[in-house]
Amino acid sequence: MAEAAESTIPAAAATEPLPDGVVVHRRDDGAAEETQFANGVIDGEVKSYMPEGWLQRVAHFKAGRLDGETVEFDADGSVVARFTFADGRLNGPAAVYANGRLSQQMNFADGVLAGEVRSYDAAGALAALSHFVRGQLDGEATALRPDGSMIRIARYREGKLEGETEDYWENGKIRQRARYKNDVQDGPTTTYLMTGEPEQEIIYENGKPLAARPAAQPQRAQPRPASWLDRLISGP
C-alpha cells in the first residue's frame, strides 16, 4: 500500500474537521482506506485495501459524492468491475469481468439501468442482449449459443413479458412460439418438432391453459394425375 501523504487516524475518527490531503483509516482487521479530503469532505481518490494488503477498490469523489469511475479488483489485481458515477449516482457505462474476461456491459442513467445490456460467455462470445428503459426490461431480449445461433427471443414492456416469445432448436428451427400479456401466457402456445413441423398447440387465457390440440399440419401438395404429355414423355 502506498504511503499516506498527510496523517493516519483510526476508523472511528474524532468528530473535528479532517485535514485536507490524504487520510488513512485503519481497521482492527487490517483493512484500510486512503481517502483524499478537501474543505472537510471527501474530494478526490479513495483507495480501499483488504486485510491482506491488496487493493480492492479505487473510487473517485467530488464534494463528498461519488463522481467519476470506480474500479474494483480481485486478489490477483485483475479488474472485476468498472462503474461510472455522477453526483453520487450510477450514471454512464459499466462493465463486469470474470477471470479477466469481459462478462457484462451495461449503462446507467440516474441510478438505474438504461439502454443496451450485453452478456458474454467464458470464451468471450455474446450470450445475451437486452434493453432497459428506466431500470426495466423493455423491448427485445435475446439469448444466444456460443456459435451465435438463437436460443430465445422475448419481448418486454415495462419489465413484463408482452407479445410473442420464440425458442429455437439447435438446428435453428423454431421449438416453441408463445404469446404473453402482462407477463402471463395469453393466447396460443405452439410447440414444434426438430423438423420444423408443428407438434401441439395449447390455448392460454390469463396464464391458465384452456385447451390442447394437435397443431395444424402444413398442407402437402397432392400429386396431380399424369397428363397425356407426361405419358408421351415417359414412354409406354
C-alpha positions in Angstrom: 0.0 0.0 0.0 1.3 3.4 -0.9 2.4 5.8 1.9 -0.2 8.4 3.0 0.7 12.0 2.2 -0.7 13.6 5.4 -1.9 11.7 8.5 -3.1 8.4 9.9 -6.2 8.1 12.1 -8.4 5.2 13.3 -11.6 4.2 11.6 -13.6 5.6 14.4 -12.4 9.1 13.8 -13.0 12.1 16.1 -15.7 14.5 15.0 -13.5 17.5 14.5 -12.9 18.6 10.8 -10.5 16.4 8.9 -7.4 18.0 7.4 -7.1 18.4 3.7 -5.0 15.8 1.9 -4.8 12.0 2.2 -6.1 10.4 5.4 -5.6 6.7 6.2 -8.3 4.8 8.0 -7.1 1.6 9.5 -9.4 -1.1 10.9 -8.5 -3.7 13.6 -8.7 -6.5 11.0 -6.0 -4.8 8.9 -8.2 -3.4 6.2 -7.5 0.2 5.3 -8.6 3.2 3.2 -6.7 6.1 1.8 -9.1 9.0 1.4 -8.5 12.4 -0.2 -10.1 15.3 1.7 -10.6 18.9 0.6 -12.5 21.5 2.6 -13.5 18.9 5.2 -15.2 16.5 2.8 -14.1 13.6 0.6 -12.8 15.0 -2.6 -10.6 13.0 -5.0 -9.4 9.5 -5.0 -10.3 6.8 -2.4 -8.4 3.6 -2.3 -9.6 0.6 -0.3 -7.3 -2.3 0.8 -8.2 -5.7 2.1 -6.7 -7.0 5.3 -4.1 -9.0 3.3 -2.9 -5.7 1.8 -4.2 -6.0 -1.8 -6.1 -3.2 -3.5 -9.8 -3.8 -3.6 -11.3 -0.6 -4.9 -10.4 2.8 -6.4 -13.2 5.3 -6.3 -13.4 9.0 -7.1 -15.4 11.6 -5.2 -16.3 15.2 -5.8 -17.5 17.3 -2.9 -18.4 14.3 -0.8 -20.2 12.3 -3.5 -19.1 9.5 -5.8 -18.2 11.1 -9.1 -16.2 9.5 -11.9 -15.0 6.0 -12.3 -15.0 3.3 -9.6 -12.9 0.2 -10.3 -12.9 -3.0 -8.2 -10.1 -5.6 -8.2 -9.6 -9.2 -7.1 -6.7 -10.5 -5.1 -4.6 -11.0 -8.2 -5.0 -7.4 -9.3 -7.4 -8.2 -12.1 -10.3 -5.8 -12.7 -13.7 -7.3 -11.7 -15.9 -4.3 -12.2 -16.0 -0.7 -13.5 -18.8 1.7 -12.7 -19.3 5.4 -13.6 -20.9 7.8 -11.1 -22.1 11.4 -11.3 -23.2 13.3 -8.3 -23.4 10.2 -6.2 -25.5 8.1 -8.6 -24.6 5.5 -11.2 -24.6 7.3 -14.4 -22.8 6.1 -17.6 -21.1 3.0 -18.8 -20.3 0.0 -16.5 -18.7 -3.4 -17.0 -18.3 -6.6 -15.0 -15.4 -9.1 -15.6 -14.9 -12.8 -14.7 -11.5 -14.4 -14.8 -10.1 -11.4 -16.6 -12.7 -11.5 -19.4 -15.5 -9.1 -20.0 -18.7 -10.7 -18.7 -21.3 -7.9 -18.9 -21.6 -4.4 -20.4 -24.3 -2.0 -19.4 -25.2 1.6 -19.0 -26.9 3.6 -16.2 -28.8 6.8 -16.1 -29.9 8.4 -12.9 -29.0 5.3 -10.9 -30.9 2.7 -13.0 -30.1 0.6 -16.0 -30.8 2.3 -19.3 -30.1 1.2 -22.8 -28.4 -2.0 -24.0 -27.1 -4.7 -21.8 -24.7 -7.3 -23.3 -23.6 -10.5 -21.6 -20.7 -12.7 -22.7 -19.8 -16.3 -22.1 -16.5 -17.6 -20.7 -15.0 -17.6 -24.2 -16.0 -14.0 -24.9 -18.9 -14.7 -27.3 -22.1 -12.7 -27.0 -24.5 -14.8 -24.9 -27.4 -12.4 -24.3 -28.6 -9.0 -25.4 -31.4 -7.0 -23.8 -32.7 -3.4 -23.5 -33.7 -1.4 -20.4 -35.8 1.8 -20.0 -35.7 3.4 -16.6 -34.4 0.3 -15.0 -36.9 -2.1 -16.5 -36.6 -4.6 -19.4 -38.3 -3.0 -22.4 -38.1 -4.3 -26.0 -36.5 -7.3 -27.4 -34.3 -9.7 -25.3 -32.3 -12.4 -27.0 -30.2 -15.4 -25.7 -27.5 -16.9 -28.0 -25.5 -20.1 -28.2 -21.7 -19.9 -28.5 -21.9 -20.3 -32.2 -24.2 -17.2 -32.5 -27.4 -19.2 -33.2 -30.5 -18.1 -31.4 -31.8 -19.8 -28.3 -34.7 -17.4 -27.4 -36.3 -14.1 -28.4 -38.6 -12.5 -25.9 -40.4 -9.1 -25.9 -40.8 -6.9 -22.8 -42.8 -3.8 -21.9 -42.0 -2.1 -18.6 -40.3 -5.1 -17.2 -43.0 -7.6 -18.2 -43.3 -10.1 -21.0 -45.5 -8.8 -23.7 -46.2 -10.3 -27.1 -44.5 -13.2 -28.8 -41.6 -15.3 -27.5 -39.8 -17.8 -29.7 -37.5 -20.6 -28.6 -35.3 -22.4 -31.1 -33.7 -25.9 -31.5 -30.0 -26.3 -32.0 -30.6 -26.7 -35.8 -32.1 -23.2 -35.9 -35.7 -24.3 -36.4 -38.5 -22.9 -34.1 -39.1 -25.0 -31.0 -41.9 -23.1 -29.3 -43.9 -19.9 -30.0 -45.9 -18.4 -27.2 -47.8 -15.2 -26.6 -47.7 -13.2 -23.3 -49.9 -10.4 -22.0 -48.9 -8.5 -18.8 -46.2 -11.2 -18.0 -48.5 -14.3 -18.3 -49.3 -16.6 -21.2 -52.3 -15.5 -23.1 -53.2 -16.9 -26.5 -51.8 -19.9 -28.4 -48.6 -21.6 -27.4 -47.3 -23.9 -30.2 -44.5 -26.4 -29.9 -42.6 -27.7 -32.9 -40.6 -30.8 -33.8 -36.9 -30.5 -34.7 -38.0 -30.9 -38.3 -40.0 -27.6 -38.0 -43.4 -29.3 -38.2 -46.0 -28.1 -35.6 -46.5 -30.6 -32.7 -49.1 -29.3 -30.3 -51.0 -26.1 -29.6 -52.3 -25.0 -26.2 -54.6 -22.0 -25.8 -54.0 -19.9 -22.6 -56.1 -17.2 -21.1 -54.6 -15.1 -18.4 -52.0 -17.7 -17.6 -54.3 -20.7 -17.5 -54.5 -23.4 -20.2 -57.9 -23.8 -21.7 -57.4 -26.4 -24.4 -54.7 -28.5 -26.0 -54.9 -29.9 -29.5 -52.5 -31.2 -32.2 -51.2 -28.3 -34.1 -52.4 -27.8 -37.7 -50.1 -29.6 -40.0 -48.9 -27.9 -43.2 -50.8 -28.9 -46.2 -48.8 -31.2 -48.5 -49.3 -30.8 -52.2 -51.2 -33.8 -53.7 -49.7 -35.4 -56.8 -51.6 -34.5 -59.9 -52.8 -37.1 -62.4 -50.4 -37.8 -65.2 -51.4 -35.9 -68.3 -51.2 -37.1 -71.9 -48.0 -35.1 -72.3 -46.4 -36.8 -69.2 -47.2 -40.2 -70.7 -45.8 -39.2 -74.0 -42.6 -38.0 -72.4 -42.2 -41.1 -70.2 -43.0 -43.5 -72.9 -45.1 -46.7 -72.7 
